[in-house]
Amino acid sequence: MIKNIIGNIDFIESLRGKSASFILALSNSKTINIKGITQAGIPNLIHLTPTLDAEFMAVGEVRCLENIAETPKGVPTPALMSRAVHLLKPFREIEFLNLGLEVTPKVKYFKQHNFNINPSGSIDVGADIDAESIFQKGLEFGREYKLNSDYIILGESVPSGTTTANATALALGYDAKDLFSSSFKNVPNSIKEQTIKKALSNIEKSDNIFDILGKVSDNMLIFNAGFILGVNGKFPLILAGGTQMAGVLLIVNSILREMGGEIDSSNLALATTKWVVEDENSDIKALLEMLDFPINGYFADFDFSLTDHPALKLYDKGEAKEGVGAGGALVYGVLNGVNKKAITNKIEIFLS
């Protein structure tokens, strides 16, 4: 079952039974080097998380390491859900956006778009991003993209991304202090707050929107904001992610406010997981309600109630929550008749 966060059900129902292209945006931010800021991966190897996610999503195995990315508590990557759906009802194609990776995924035959973007710096000392250039690259990519299916599902894998998204929203003037989620169940608020406070202290009154984004954001947020405005309603686009993707929309909103222009959001939606929507430490609906344009938001009523696997049960206890397009993939699965039992069984096979 698909449920509404905001908007109405009509848009998502119009995609029932249709084919989708799965695009995964991948990036590294040196913000991950702040101790305790994220658990989205293997300690000391968190920079590999997006690379491993891409490899597993494409071919069902990882090649830059022996095992898939998992948290120190043993929570496996959300890529398991996206890959499981793909095996049960394949996406029309899978593509990757290299938005600043330290290690390129070792996969052949899958389109990897390379934009010559470097990993971004740590936001506590200034991310040092050429934000306007990256935004323009996203804008041009969106304008030129040739769709080979009925719609796009756009996911992301960016460790520490909820921190950079939170800092970005605050820097742009949104009252979003306690609205962003985390890969942790027990959010390390003091570490996040200190990091964000340091990031915001680098902003000067004379900074324009791209100066601000260049100091406190990450490549994925900026590029995808450009991509959305480049597409601008010419085909259906589902942002597959939680509060990070809401952060992308807030950037779009701020750019439209400052620079003018309009967006056709009738073909745009966000799809996330039940765990993000039910997270007591964040509020994705409140973030989406801050937008000046209408938006549809959805989540698939999927959990791990049908499994006894201890690592998967951690999702139901509030760990990890989202990533690698899991929410959008699960919604796609429901739209194509894939049920919870089939997805759960496939994921259990991955872990056996």
Secondary structure by P-SEA (a helix, b strand, c coil): ccccccccaaaaaaaccbbbbbbbbbbccccccccccccccccccccaaaaaaaaaacccccccccccccccccccccaaaaaaaaaaccccbbbbbcccccccccccccbbbbcccccccccccccccaaaaaaaaaaaaaaaccccccccbbbbbbcaaaaaaaaaaaaacccccccccccccccaaaaaaaaaaaaaaaccccccaaaaaaccccaaaaaaaaaaaaaccccbbbbcccaaaaaaaaaaaaaaaaccccccccccbbbbcccccccccccaaaaaaaccbbbbbbbbccccccccccccccccccccccccaaaaaaaaaaaacccaaaaaaaaaaaac
